[in-house]
């Protein structure tokens, strides 16, 4: 038997959460799998999406946070509730297939894969199109090129953050798998002391994967297992805030792994280069919504800049 805990962080996802839990029910039938807990951590939702979950035939625990302290905080909160050998962090906009869990767990539990600390699987949309969302570890240099959109203009010379040049049809060791389906050995989670809660949203999974690699663990993409990913989820409800969290977390990530001077350069380039590049792309694509969201995101970024600068010294 392979023991598993599943952690689902919810924030105003409507019916998506119930559909996700229903898919877990259908995937929890393999005799080799023992699901100890399915832990839903609700981050102060206002839409009632975390209500009436008792009907699902799952060992389900619900944690209600009356304040949204961020995705990383909620993931840690849920993971520490369980005790299983493996932890799956799963977004509510996922639908598991009946064999999604057993294929992933069989692979990572194999003796030849003992150094695989983090596992992701192939994600497809409703039309069966494969999502190319395995990512590279960023560096200050790669971020500068992406800020200017050079990865779009000349992808061969300036690789993008996501490995869109690879069709994701074969399995391989990678830098980072998406945090939307993030299967982790508990021993790795405890060794790294969970996700860094300074990342309110975004980059927490990237930071975790980078620290895992430094500690000698591998991240692996398994193409033989699949799950249905609708994409976006709750974050698409707040496009300006989503961009703000990316900008903020990106600076924290660079400061943590490349030093404060590099983070200050990224921060400066965000305002002097990227802001105008984003506005230019919005105008070129005739996207009024993107134009307004960019202005709103950078306004929030500027307003919280003093706090961010204090955090860089920690």
N, C-alpha and C positions, 0 to 999 in steps of 0.2 A: 504494500500500500504506500502511495505517495501522499503526504499530508500537505494541504493547501489552505491558506487564508486568502480571501479576496477583499480588497479595499476599494470602495467606490465613493469618490468625493462628489457630492451633489450641490449644485447651486442653481435654483430656478430652471430646471431642465424639463419641466412639464411632464409629459407622458414618456419621455425618453428613458427615465429611470426605471419605470415599470417594465418597459419593453426589454431593457438590459437585464433586469433581474429574471424575467421570464426566460430569456436565452440562457442564463446561467443555470436555471432549473433543468433545461433540456440537455445542457452540456455536463451536468453532474450525475451521470448515470454509469460511467465506466467503472468496472470492479476494481481497477488499480488505484482509483482516485478516492481520497477521503477529504471532503470539504469540511474543515472544522468550523470555520466561521465565514460568513459573508457580512462584512462590516460596512454599513452605509454611514458616512460622515456628512451630515448636512450643514453647510456653511451659511446659516441664517437665511434660508430661502423664504421668499414671501409668496410663492405661488402654490403652496400646498403639495408640491411634488413629493415630499417625503412622508406624506400622510398615508395611512391605511396600507402599510406594507406587510402586515401580519399574515395576509392570505397566501403568501408565497411559501411553497414547501421547501424552505431553506433554513439552515441554522443561522438566522439573520439577527444581527445586532444593529441598533440604530443609535448613533450619537448625534445629538442636536447641539450645535454651537449657536449661541444667541448673538454672536459677533463673528463676522468673517475675518479670520486671522490669516487667510491665505491658503493656497493649495498645498504648499510644502508642509505647513503646520498640520493641516487636516490629514495628509497622508501619514505623517509620523504618528499622529493621534490614533488613527485606525490600525496601523501596523503593530503598535505596541499593545493593542488589545488582544492580539492573537499570539499563538505560540508555534505555529506550524513551520516546517522546514522551508517551505516556499511561500512567498507573498506575491500575489498578483495585484498590481495597481491598474485599475480598469476605469476608463471614462464612461459616463452614462450614455454617450452617443454611440456605443458599441453594441453589436449583436453577435454573440458567439454562435458558431456552428456546433452541432452535436459532438464533433471530434476535435474542436479547437483546443480544449484544455488537455485532453489525454495525449495528443500528439506533442504539444509543447512540453508537458511534464515528462513524458517518456524520453524525449531528447535530452533535456537538461539533467535528468536523473541517471543518464548512462555513465558508466565508469570512464569512458574516453572523453567525457565532457565535464569533468570535475572542476576545471578552471573557468567554466562559463558561469559568471556570476550574475549576468543580466541577459535575458532573452526577450526578443521581440519576434513577431510573426508577420506573415504577409497580410496586408490589409487591402480589402477591395471595397468599391462602392456598390450601390444598388444595381449597376449595370455590369458588374464584374470587372471593372477597370482597376488595375493595381495602383495603389497610392505609392508614389516614390518619396517616402518620408524618412529614410535612413539618412543620418546627418554626419558631417565631418566636425571634428573639434575646431572651433574658431581660434584665430590668433588676431592680434591687433592689425597685422598686415592684411589678412583676408577680410576683416571687418571694414577696413578703409575702402577696399575695392567694392564691397557690397553696398556701402553707403552711397557710392557714386553710381550704382547701377551697372558697374563694369561687368559683373557676372552675367547680366542680361545681354549686354552688347557683344561681349566676347567670352562666352562660357568656357572655351577651351583654354584660354590664357588665364582667366580669372574664375576658378571653379566656384559654384554657388555653395551655400551652406548645406542645402539638401542635395543628395546625390541623384539628381534628376537625369544625369548622363548614363545611369545604370538602370536596366529594366526591372530589377528586383525579382527576377524569376529564378535565381539560384541562391542557395544558402551560403553565408560567408561570415567571417569575423568582421566586425565593423567598429567604428568609433562610438556611435550612439544610435540606439533604436528609439522610436518614438515613445514618449512617456504615457501615451494613451493606452497602450497595452505593454506593461512593464513588469515582467516576471523576474523576481529577485530572490536569491538565496537569503534566508534570514541571517545566516552567519555573515554575509557581506553587509547586509543592512545594519547589523549590530556593530560590526567592525568599523564601519564608516559613521556610526551614530546617526543614521537616517539622513533625511534630506536637510539641507541648510535652510533654516526657516527665514533667513534674511531675504530669500527669493520669494516674494509674495505670490508671484505667478510667472511662469516661464524661466527657463535656464536651470531650474532645480534638478531636472532629470539629466541635463547635460553636465552640470557640475558633479552630480553623483557618479555618472559614467566615467568622467575624467578622473575623479578620485579613486574609483574602483580600478581603473587601468594602472594608475600609479602604484596601487597596492598589489598588483599582480593578477587581477581578475580580468576576464574577457567579456565583451559584449558581443552577442551573436544574433544574426538575423536568420530565422528559420523560414524558408519559403514553402516547406511542405505542410505547414499549418496555416490556416486562414481564419480571418474574422471579418465581419462586415462593419465598416466604419462610415457613419454618415458625415462626420467631420463637423468642426465648428463648435457644436454644443453651446453651452452657456456663454462662452467667450464672444461669440458672434453677436450677442445682444448688446455689447458695449465696445464698438470698434475703436473709438478714441481711447478708451481706457486700456483696451488690449494693446494698442501700440505704445501707450505710456508705460505699461508694465514691461514690455519688451525693452524699451529704451533704458529703463531703470535697472532691470536685471542684467542687461548686457554690460553696463558699467561696473556693477558689482562683481560679475564674473571675471572681467579682465583685471580688476584690482586684486581679486583673490589669487589668481593664477599667474599674472604677469606683472603685478606691482602697481602701486598708486600712480607713478608717472605715466605709464601706458594708459591707465584708466582716465586720467585727466586729458590725455590726447584724444581718446575716443569721445569723451564728453564734449570737448571743444569742437571736434569734427561733427558731432551730432547736430550742433546748432549752426555752425558756419558752413557746413557742406551738405549734410544729409537732409536737413530741413528743406533747403531750396531744391535739392534734387527730387525729393518726394513731391513737392508742389509742382515741379515741372512735369513729372510723370503723370500726376493727376490731371493737369491741363492737357497734356498730349493725348490722354485717354478720355478726355471730356467727362471726367468723373467729379461731379460737384460734391458728392458724398465723401469721397476720399480726400478731396481738398479741405473740406471743413473738418473732417476727423483728424487730419494731420495737424491743423492749427490748434484744435482743442487738445490733442495729445501733448504737443510741445508746450502749450501753456501750462498744463498740469505738471509737466516735467520741470519747467522753470520754477513753478511755485514750490515744489518739494526739493529743489536743488540744495538748500542749506542742510536739510536732513541727510540727503544722499552724501554730501561731502563729509559730514560727521561720520557716516557709516564706513566710508573708505578707510578711515584710520583705525578701524576695529580689527 
